[in-house]
Amino acid sequence: MKVDRTELTWWERLYLPTLLNGFKVTLRHFFSWKRSGVYGDKQKGYAAKTTMQYPEEKWDVPTGYRGAPYLVKDVDDKTKCVSCQLCEFVCPPRAIRITPPGDSGVVDREGAEKMPKEFEIDMLRCIYCGYCQEVCPEEAIYLLEDYAITGENREELIYDMEKLLALGGADKRAYDHHVQDGVGDGIKKWETKTREAGEQAKFH
Amino acid sequence: MLASITGLFAEPWALMLLKVIAVFAVVMPMVAYAVVAERRISAWIQDRIGPNRVGIPFTNIKLLGLGQPLADGIKSLVKEDLTPAHVRKAFYWMAPALVLVPSFVVLAVVPFGSMLGAQKMVIADLDVGILFTFGIVSLGVYGIVLAGYASNSKYPFLGSIRSSAQMISYEIAMGMAVVPVFMLVGDLNLGAVIDYQASGAWLVFKQPIAFAIFLIAIFAETNRLPFDLPESETELVAGYNTEYSSMRFALFFMGEYAAMIAGSALMVVLFCGGWTLPLGDFFNTPAESLGQGLLHIAVFIAKTMVFLGLMIWVRWMLPRFRYDQLMNIGWKRFLPASLANIILTAIVLWVLHS
């Protein structure tokens, strides 16, 4: 490929106009302390320039963000997980390990056959793919907004059921569904999905 | 005991040693903080913030990031010092020192103040000052060439080849540029150059062309942008220091910044009046009191810092020259311009004196 080079004038070949322009541009940026919102509204007004001063300032987590998977509780503060082990099966990096209850199955809510004896997620292995959330028939596991998973050793980063439930908290989506629509118990995903699909398939 | 100590300082060598230590104690922190300044200024120019965290260790006091050199130093010292298997070890180990030492040696002949007590504020008051400087500055290229050669790897080698060509080309222009200065002054001693400027206008006003060429040549000599072809990271990874790590890499860095300081100091001495200020006799005659002497040193350091700031600023302003452009500017522009400047100065002097 042949590139046509523009012939520089005598004045331009002195490099002086370029130099002066350079001084002008760099000075303008040097003295500009404009606020920036590149990391979301939260940063506006705090940060000078474009740097986010991370631990003090944090970016706005966008909706639908896939962070760490946690277990959620239902509206009555009961464990939603029924220990079906689908998430354990589907998990590509095998980060999830569920210990089923065996014969001594105790449940803390009505309508559930069993709940896991132990539920562990190895956060070092998790790849945040979201398959567990997708496959869960009970909407018991969600990828929430946590992105900074830190610990001092490897053992610390294997989260057990107690920790996962505490971090997950109550399921906001199921709660809204429960209250607003008054439909079902807001737990069984497939019921909701079937209903939604049926509504969409209706002939208008 | 006290008498023996004061007696010791009557000895010339003891005073010399004291001056060497004092200069070292001023220049080393300047090197460290030039790096911080570089990082902060580059950040501000690029709409970032730059290192602003490290303050006093083990406290939450941040001090605008002024503790950064300490952290950088500890980091480079404790990092693994890797010597690749394919290098020529003796040369590989020698190269960083060879880069660092000449920059410091240049400072020996720079008069950084007028008088302190009965002592002239220059380590070595050489009558061939500027010749010595050029001799030593050209040694700096050996460190880089040796680093590239000893690394036994293609990018450092290319970097060192570029460096040698560049430094030799610009040294000629630089040497030619200062000839008119000495034609005016009539002495090669750097102290005499300052005395000449103290009694008249600074040489930057009398020799603007020489100043411009010298300034640009200093940029090229210290491998700063827009002449940083030896280390141009976009083409040559990191140029001559690609194979270096840990403190050895840091030594190259310190060498570059020490060279910047030496270059700025030379520019101040040759063209900007050294320790003088055009503000009356107090700033233009050699100091009689201690306070005046210290003030002169402060003036000199402040002027040096202005030039350091300019060098840092320019680095974040201009893109790198292409190799052929670099050679064109050096040989086809600066060398003829400096030669013409010599002739012009000679004619003017001849007319004035006849």
Interface residues (C-beta under 8 A of the other chain):
Chain A: T18 L19 G22 F23 V25 T26 H29 F30 S32 S36 A47 A48 K49 T50 T51 Q53
Chain B: I41 A43 W44 I45 Q46 D47 R48 I49 W313 V314 W316 M317 L318
